[in-house]
Amino acid sequence: MFSSFTTSVGRLVAIATIGFWAASAAAAPVGPFAGFGGAWSGLGQVHLANGTKESLHCRATYKVGADGRTMHQSLRCASDSYKFELTSDIESQGNQISGRWSESTRRLAGKLTGQASLGRLNVLVQGDVLNAEVTLVSQGDRQTVTISSPGSQLSGAAISLRRS
């Protein structure tokens, strides 16, 4: 009798564990934006067109849609004399991404296109007065953001973030 009770309890625990795992897996977004969701903060360096480099303090928030195919990004960085506030809304079609971006401190906006793979986005940002290449790589609780924009006031930036 004790043996059948133990076996029944063991089966219930196994079923509950599998059910919990399946529910957790269903709740986590899949797709190219998996791993980006949440709040991030960290440090970086901005390279200005005049040749100066300044340390940055940055915060980022990523909201990944329930289907894993959309993402809203907010990235705010500031140094002693420079700051930028970038937001973007991105959608994926397979590994192709597209969307809109805006930078509120300079009132800039435009479109973005690129490629996505799990944990990595390679993005071309285009606007009337700003074109840039942006790479975002997310691995576990660490993320890097690299911006390259030769010919603009912000010629580049390298940012390292950790999940908050």
Protein Blocks (a to p, Z undefined) as FASTA:
>chain_A
ZZmmmmmmmmmmmmmmmmmmmmmmmmpcgdjkgojaccdddddddddfkopacddddddd
ddddfklpaccdddddddfkbccddddddddehjaccdddddfklopaddddddddehia
cdddddfkbccddddddehjaccdddddehiablbdcdddddZZ
